């Protein structure tokens, strides 16, 4: 163990960044692999309800407290014919899903998914197909979902058994349209014009909806950030958000550099904010375009086997795809990414952990109808979603730093502080991302009067590669006695390679 690190902060309840939009803790279900079939939906399973939905999975989703779920894709949406997935199930056609080279049975569609989201106390973020389809099909789907009655598609919904509209408030205008892998891939000009006209028409049907324009598929795209600048020139007047997507992974097995990767997310967010503000200034606009980071996670463990299934064994129905088995260091990384998102709560208003069940997911079910269980990344997300509701504070921070292979001036500890005035509570989220030294925390909290430590939650493990399985959890949180408050000063110990939640209140 090397010399101890230090982080010193001063908290003041009046130094506020922004209230956290609860949708920052959203997630994502795509018609991909075992996310839908053999994931959320498995008729005949002993734990499934009368609609075929896994009750054990729903319990875990509710535990995560996910307020919004993006659907039905992802790459899948660019070839999706929504009409195939509604109405009597025995009349729904099977279709080739070109995105994941699978066969889609359409036994689950917007009717069933809307019902499922209500069961898990969530709401739908719907994506429209701007790959192989366009304006009219988007309007038809919106009319089907949101218009009360008296028109072709609203009456069709009623005929299918749903008198009340689904009232979906957030709509994504396509998915990753800058990507050559995308069915119906478009240039920035082509997408910008199509998205503008689609958005304009959709808001004529339902002015109360919020729209998300496609941003870059990831930070390494050769067109980034020109894509955002060009497309927003067209869509600025009609959309409310621009999307961001990025995934992270320890491909070089360099954990120290891997855990510095959240700094890359921070730079990505700052660059997109600057681009949005440039377009706002250029157009003499009055509104800010906010961000929807609607695909983020760790994803790299399953890449080789995914390629084999799609290339050599195509057209299966819900094959096992993108089933990353997450370890302890991945949980630390997810915690770091959550902290980064919360630190930008003034502009990142929505985010979706991609995905929710089985596919690069915090929740897994055993193939063939076995148990469900929590992956290691489940816990940082659950803690952030549970205790991260409130106002992000702007503390004064001084701390020790280190360098990695690809990153300079990396903070030993990444942290964010959320103040919930209704509950009279502060939550300090912190990751000690060093592997060889503990960090001493000192925080001046005199602004909050007689607050004391309620609990200090820690996620840690001696083995960075430890995983959870259906047989048991190696990585699970625990309550420790490592923090105290004396004379308005919080002192605490943050062990090396650990996720910490320190909750304070009266």
Secondary structure as GFF3:
##gff-version 3
##sequence-region A 1 506
A	DSSP	beta_strand	5	10	.	.	.	ID=ss1
A	DSSP	beta_strand	16	19	.	.	.	ID=ss2
A	DSSP	three_ten_helix	22	25	.	.	.	ID=ss3
A	DSSP	beta_strand	26	28	.	.	.	ID=ss4
A	DSSP	alpha_helix	55	64	.	.	.	ID=ss5
A	DSSP	beta_strand	69	71	.	.	.	ID=ss6
A	DSSP	three_ten_helix	75	79	.	.	.	ID=ss7
A	DSSP	three_ten_helix	82	85	.	.	.	ID=ss8
A	DSSP	three_ten_helix	89	91	.	.	.	ID=ss9
A	DSSP	beta_strand	95	97	.	.	.	ID=ss10
A	DSSP	beta_strand	102	104	.	.	.	ID=ss11
A	DSSP	alpha_helix	110	119	.	.	.	ID=ss12
A	DSSP	beta_strand	124	128	.	.	.	ID=ss13
A	DSSP	alpha_helix	135	146	.	.	.	ID=ss14
A	DSSP	alpha_helix	152	159	.	.	.	ID=ss15
A	DSSP	beta_strand	170	173	.	.	.	ID=ss16
A	DSSP	alpha_helix	188	205	.	.	.	ID=ss17
A	DSSP	beta_strand	210	213	.	.	.	ID=ss18
A	DSSP	alpha_helix	226	235	.	.	.	ID=ss19
A	DSSP	beta_strand	241	248	.	.	.	ID=ss20
A	DSSP	alpha_helix	255	258	.	.	.	ID=ss21
A	DSSP	alpha_helix	262	282	.	.	.	ID=ss22
A	DSSP	beta_strand	290	298	.	.	.	ID=ss23
A	DSSP	alpha_helix	303	312	.	.	.	ID=ss24
A	DSSP	alpha_helix	328	343	.	.	.	ID=ss25
A	DSSP	beta_strand	348	353	.	.	.	ID=ss26
A	DSSP	beta_strand	363	365	.	.	.	ID=ss27
A	DSSP	beta_strand	372	374	.	.	.	ID=ss28
A	DSSP	alpha_helix	377	387	.	.	.	ID=ss29
A	DSSP	beta_strand	391	393	.	.	.	ID=ss30
A	DSSP	beta_strand	396	399	.	.	.	ID=ss31
A	DSSP	beta_strand	401	402	.	.	.	ID=ss32
A	DSSP	beta_strand	410	411	.	.	.	ID=ss33
A	DSSP	beta_strand	413	420	.	.	.	ID=ss34
A	DSSP	beta_strand	425	432	.	.	.	ID=ss35
A	DSSP	beta_strand	439	444	.	.	.	ID=ss36
A	DSSP	three_ten_helix	446	448	.	.	.	ID=ss37
A	DSSP	beta_strand	452	460	.	.	.	ID=ss38
A	DSSP	beta_strand	468	469	.	.	.	ID=ss39
A	DSSP	beta_strand	472	473	.	.	.	ID=ss40
A	DSSP	beta_strand	478	480	.	.	.	ID=ss41
A	DSSP	beta_strand	483	486	.	.	.	ID=ss42
A	DSSP	beta_strand	489	494	.	.	.	ID=ss43
A	DSSP	beta_strand	498	505	.	.	.	ID=ss44
###
